[in-house]
Amino acid sequence: MTTSFKTVRVIAAATDRPARVPTYNIATSKANDKHNQWPTLLQATGPAANHEYAEIAAGPTGAGPFTNGLKTVYIAGYTGPI
């Protein structure tokens, strides 16, 4: 059985995008997601020519604790906004 994860492009939080790009906390360690409560995503390595990837903005706090009211996702190998 194969599991496929949604690929997203993570961008820096910007003041011109809050209405159209959701902002998430990004967990980088499965240890923070002990109960699999957060969606697991893959990070695109760069912008897609035809916008094939959804964009999300990285939350301002980096790795948890995630108590700022934003939703959280888990991205293994997360490298930062691109």
Beta strands, then each sheet from edge to edge (+ up, - down):
strand 1: 7-12
strand 2: 23-27
strand 3: 40-43
strand 4: 54-58
strand 5: 71-75
sheet 1: 1+ 3+ 5+ 2+ 4+ 1+
end
